[in-house]
Amino acid sequence: MTRVDIVYGGQQYSLGGRSIESIQAEVDAAVLSGAPYWMRVNSGGGRFEDAFLLIAPGIPFAMLRVKGDNGDDIDLDVDGVFNQDVL
């Protein structure tokens, strides 16, 4: 399982088990819908703590693909606790 870090409002959050491309598609669909959308992400460091980020036009949102020291995506298989929400 891979992890994508998200920078939002100067804070770092993460999503596990998702690709950057799937998150981009979710954010694109949310913005194109014209309606406010709340994305569930992880705010905890070491344990899953829900946070909800408002996705709407004009709100800065950055994603970082987390890589291990060997350049491979980091494996975060933690009993399936990571969010798999999609639009």
N, C-alpha and C positions, 0 to 999 in steps of 0.2 A: 504494500500500500504506500502511496506517496503522500506528501504533504505540500500544500501551497500556503505560504504566508501572505497575509493581506495587511496592508498599511492603510488605515482609515482614521482620520482625525488625529494623526500623529501617534496613534497606538498600533501595536501589532496584534493581529489575530491570526487564526489558521483554520484550514479545512483539510481534513485527511481523506484519503480515498478518492480524491477528485483530481482531474487534470486541469491545467490552466485553461485549456480549450473548452472544457465543459463549464467552467466558471464564467469564462468570457461569454459563452452562449447564453447562460442564465442572466448575466448582467445586461447584455445586449437586449434580450427579450424584455427584461424589466423596464429598461429605459425607453424602448420603442413602444411599450404599452401605454406610456403617458401617465400611468397610475403609480403612486408610491408602492414600493416593494420592500419587505423586510427579509434580509438574508440571514439565516441562522449560521453562526460561526462559533469557533472555540476561542475563549478568551483566557483559558487557564494554561499555566505552564506546568505540564506534568499530569494534569487531570483535566477532564473535560468540564468546562463551565460555559454554559450557553451565553452568547451575546447576540444581539440582533442589530444588523447594520442597515440603515435606510439607504436604499438604492434609488436615486432619482437624478435627473439631469443637473449638472453643476456641482455635484458632490465629488471631490477627489477620491479616487479608489485605485490602489496599486497592488499588483500581485507579484510575488517572488517565488520561483520554483526552488524548493529547498534541496540542496545537494549535499551528499556526504563528502568526506575528505577524499574519497576515491573518484568523485565526480558522478557517482550513481545517485539516483533519487533515494532519499532516506525511507526506510521501511518503518511504518508506524502501525502495524497490525496490533491494535489494542482492543481485542474482544468486540470488534465491530461497533464501537461507541461513536465513531465519527459520523457526522451528518451526511446523508445522501439525498437531501432535499433537492428537488428540481421544480421548475415552473410547471 
